[in-house]
Amino acid sequence: MKAKIYITLKNGIHDPQGQAVQQSLHTLGFDSVHDVRMGKLLELDLQDMEKESAEATIENMCKKLLANTVIEDFRYEIVET
């Protein structure tokens, strides 16, 4: 099975990278862009796991390493292949 993990900054956390992209888009004439928030997408290939076990493992990985839970939120999708 495959897991897609989306990690984004929590609301209220300053996003300088997103602001830089927004300013660049405005410079290129894309004035309708009001706000840009940057994040990360991780794709994991999980083998020999039941879905419930995979969910617990993903939660654990995110909390221990993949996301800084003080300033970041995460969500994930599991797709069985």
Residue pairs with C-beta under 8 A, 6 or more apart in sequence:
1 45
1 46
1 47
1 49
1 51
1 54
1 78
1 79
1 80
1 81
2 43
2 44
2 45
2 46
2 78
2 79
2 81
3 43
3 44
3 46
3 54
3 58
3 76
3 77
3 78
3 79
4 41
4 42
4 43
4 76
4 77
4 79
5 41
5 42
5 43
5 44
5 58
5 62
5 66
5 74
5 75
5 76
6 39
6 40
6 41
6 74
6 75
6 76
7 39
7 40
7 41
7 42
7 62
7 66
7 67
7 72
7 73
7 74
8 37
8 39
8 40
8 72
8 73
8 74
9 15
9 18
9 37
9 38
9 39
9 71
9 72
9 73
10 71
10 72
10 73
13 71
13 72
15 36
15 37
15 38
17 38
18 35
18 36
18 37
18 38
19 36
21 36
21 38
22 33
22 35
22 36
25 33
25 36
26 33
42 66
44 58
46 54
46 57
46 78
49 57
51 78
51 80
54 78
55 76
55 78
58 76
58 78
62 69
62 74
62 76
63 69
66 74
67 73
67 74
